[in-house]
Amino acid sequence: MKTSFYTDKELKKLGLKSYGKNVLISKKTSIYGAENIVIGDNVRIDDFCILSGNIKIGSNIHIAAYCALYGKYIIILRDYSGISARVIIYSATDDFSGMLMAGPTIPSKFTNVTGGPVVLNKFVLVGAGSIIMPNIVLEEGVAVGAMSFVNKNLNAWSINAGIPVRFIKKRNNNILKLEQRLGKINNEQ
């Protein structure tokens, strides 16, 4: 049976730092710096995604089509987080002031690339078309609405949206009970 996802044998050839069980990565995904990418169990990465740099993906995560993760200063997706189509996560950015030049073709002494880690904690969901800037932490249970520009840290169990992102309302944390039930089911098997 032909599939658009890499087989386990093909995944080994990608040179990922490590990956778990039940990992589905589209053959149409572009991977740069595979030796710096860690992937947990039960992960699916759909068509036309870009994974570049230092990236740690937990377990039970879906990355929808056309997403880009630029992990110069590390991107961490913790368990049960997910990103919808066309989300872009940057852990670094160029200096746009005009004092220095920008871009990967310019020697570093003429640029000022800055940034920091981006962390999506457990149960974080990011809506389609959103952009997350460098040095950002989305606490447990954060939901980001579609087409949002995330330029600040977001508090746990909150729903946020907009350009720039702003708090909308609290999010229900019933997911924590479901996680416990799921764990019991998995332990019984």
Residue pairs with C-beta under 8 A, 6 or more apart in sequence:
4 26
4 27
4 28
4 47
5 24
5 25
5 26
5 27
6 14
6 24
6 25
6 26
6 27
10 27
11 19
11 23
11 25
14 25
14 31
14 34
15 34
15 35
16 31
16 34
16 35
16 37
16 38
16 39
17 34
17 35
17 36
17 37
17 38
18 38
18 39
19 38
19 39
19 40
19 43
20 39
20 40
20 41
20 42
20 43
20 59
21 41
21 42
22 41
22 42
22 43
23 39
23 41
23 42
23 43
23 44
24 43
24 44
24 45
25 31
25 39
25 43
25 44
25 45
26 45
26 46
26 47
26 48
26 49
26 65
28 47
28 48
29 45
29 46
29 47
29 48
29 49
29 50
29 51
30 49
30 50
30 51
30 52
31 37
31 51
31 52
32 50
32 51
32 52
32 53
33 52
33 53
33 54
33 71
36 53
36 54
36 55
36 71
37 51
37 54
37 55
37 56
37 57
38 55
38 56
38 57
39 57
40 57
40 58
40 59
40 60
40 61
40 79
41 59
41 60
42 59
42 60
42 61
43 57
43 59
43 60
43 61
43 62
43 63
44 61
44 62
44 63
45 51
45 63
46 62
46 63
46 64
46 65
46 67
46 85
47 65
47 66
48 65
48 66
49 63
49 65
49 66
49 67
49 68
49 69
50 67
50 68
50 69
50 70
51 69
51 71
52 68
52 69
52 70
52 71
53 69
53 70
53 71
53 72
53 73
53 74
53 75
53 91
54 71
54 72
54 73
54 74
54 75
54 91
55 69
55 71
55 74
55 75
55 76
55 77
56 74
56 75
56 76
56 77
57 63
57 77
58 76
58 77
58 78
58 79
58 80
58 81
58 122
59 79
59 80
60 79
60 80
61 77
61 79
61 80
61 81
61 82
62 82
62 83
63 69
63 77
63 82
63 83
64 82
64 83
64 84
64 85
64 86
64 87
64 128
65 85
65 86
66 85
66 86
67 83
67 85
67 86
67 87
67 88
67 89
68 87
68 88
68 89
69 75
69 89
70 88
70 89
70 90
70 91
70 92
71 89
71 91
71 118
72 91
72 92
72 113
72 115
73 91
73 92
73 115
73 116
73 117
73 118
73 134
73 135
74 91
74 117
74 118
75 89
75 91
75 117
75 118
75 119
76 117
76 118
76 119
76 120
77 83
77 120
77 124
78 119
78 120
78 121
78 122
78 124
79 122
80 122
80 123
80 175
80 179
81 120
81 121
81 122
81 123
81 124
81 125
81 126
82 124
82 125
82 126
83 89
83 120
83 125
83 126
83 130
84 125
84 126
84 127
84 128
84 129
84 130
84 146
85 128
85 129
86 128
86 129
87 126
87 127
87 128
87 129
87 130
87 131
87 132
88 130
88 131
88 132
89 118
89 131
89 132
90 115
90 118
90 131
90 132
90 133
90 134
91 115
91 116
91 117
91 118
91 134
91 135
92 113
92 114
92 115
92 134
93 113
93 114
93 115
93 133
93 134
94 102
94 103
94 111
94 112
94 113
95 102
95 111
95 112
95 113
95 114
96 102
99 112
100 110
100 111
100 112
101 110
101 111
102 111
103 111
114 134
115 134
115 135
116 134
116 135
117 135
117 137
118 132
118 134
118 135
118 136
118 137
119 136
119 137
119 138
120 126
120 138
120 142
121 137
121 138
121 139
121 140
121 141
121 142
121 156
122 140
122 141
123 140
123 141
123 142
123 175
124 138
124 139
124 140
124 141
124 142
124 143
124 144
125 142
125 143
125 144
126 132
126 138
126 144
126 148
126 150
127 143
127 144
127 145
127 146
127 147
127 148
127 161
128 146
128 147
129 146
129 147
130 144
130 145
130 146
130 147
130 148
130 149
130 150
131 148
131 149
131 150
132 138
132 144
132 150
133 149
133 150
133 151
136 150
136 151
136 152
136 153
136 154
137 153
137 154
138 144
138 150
138 153
138 154
139 153
139 154
139 155
139 156
139 157
139 158
140 156
140 157
141 156
141 157
141 158
141 171
141 173
141 175
142 154
142 155
142 156
142 157
142 158
142 159
142 160
142 171
143 158
143 159
143 160
143 171
144 150
144 154
144 160
144 161
144 165
145 159
145 160
145 161
145 162
145 168
146 161
147 161
147 163
148 160
148 161
148 162
148 163
148 165
149 162
149 163
149 164
149 165
150 160
150 164
150 165
151 164
151 165
152 164
152 165
154 160
154 165
154 167
155 167
157 170
157 171
157 172
157 173
158 167
158 168
158 169
158 170
158 171
159 167
159 168
159 169
159 170
159 171
160 166
160 167
160 168
161 168
